[in-house]
Amino acid sequence: MKKFIVFISILLVFLSFNAYAMDKVAQTGCGFLDVGAGARACGMGEAFTVLGQDATALFYNPSGIGEIDGSFDLCAGGTQWIADINYIYVATVYDAGTWGNFGFSLIAPDYGEFYGTVVTADGAGYDTTGTFNVSAFCAGVSYAREFTDKFTVGIQAKYVSQFLGENEKGDSTGYYMEDNRVWTPSFDFGLLFYPGFKSFAFGMSVRNFSPRVTYERLGFELPLTFALGVGMDVLDLLGDHPDYSFNVGADMLHPRDWQEQYHLGGEFGFKDMIFLRAGYKFGYSEEGYNVGFGIGYAGIRLDYSYSQFDLFDDDMVNRFSVGMAF
């Protein structure tokens, strides 16, 4: 335990100094992987590295699926994003007993239709070429295992693809249509550690670790993110509370293409049936506060969250999800 705490402390100091080392922008691609998934997580400001202990943990820390209640957990939902973009996501987990827990996740955006153009023959303007669609998705399979009642690890292997339409190209042999598509494997890693003080826990995850991919001559990597988090049901400090819970989480993120970011959030629950959530995200150019609520009964969960975007007054970012566990 002492070695683990020393390691975390050194890592926190390193990341704090590194926050001022340089400005990092426009260094990654497949940005849809940065959009938060799961109404419960987003209602808490995505402070979910430790508190994610259901199927949606696959989008934040794969070790969290080793903590699910019951033998099966499923969540599906959608996000009404800015600029009329919509996202769907699905995550499911199966507890195989002594073999560990296995999971599957999928996230896919719907960008809608785009209008294509081409330079006119005289080079003085553009002609329209009709509409076209772009697409992307990320599918992953995961595994997590509790090695002890204090230590859980998880890993997720993902296939990421993005398609940006076709364009006409020509050479000495004639003209042809080029398919602008990239794909790459990607990996997530995570762990949870309970030092033994009430329900307090440390969490750590690395998301979107991948090789470099290339469109034409432009190369980029996925939005690699390192996250450290802590979480606890703070009502544990007051003694037994069978009807109430108040989970509070705090995360620090070290993304590849932005400055350090911080998530703070909480969830108040009454009899595992009614949940109120709120959170705030620090270090973002647009995002800020998040609020949400949930209803649960007989293993069925319904969740909603709303997120603030400063410069998009007409675009309400809403998330809805439904889940079940047994």
Protein Blocks (a to p, Z undefined) as FASTA:
>chain_A
ZZmmmmmmmmmmmmmmmmmmpccehkbghkllmpcghjklmmnoopaklmpccfklmmmo
mmlmmmcgcjbdcdddddddehhiacddddddddehjnopcddddddddebjaddddddf
kopaccdebjaddddddddddddddfbfkbccddddddddddebjaddddfkbccddddd
dddddddddddddehgajbccddddehiacdddehjbccdddddddddddddfklmnopa
fkbccdddddddddfkbccdddddddddehhlaccdddddehiakbccdddddddeehia
cdddddddfklmklccddddddddZZ
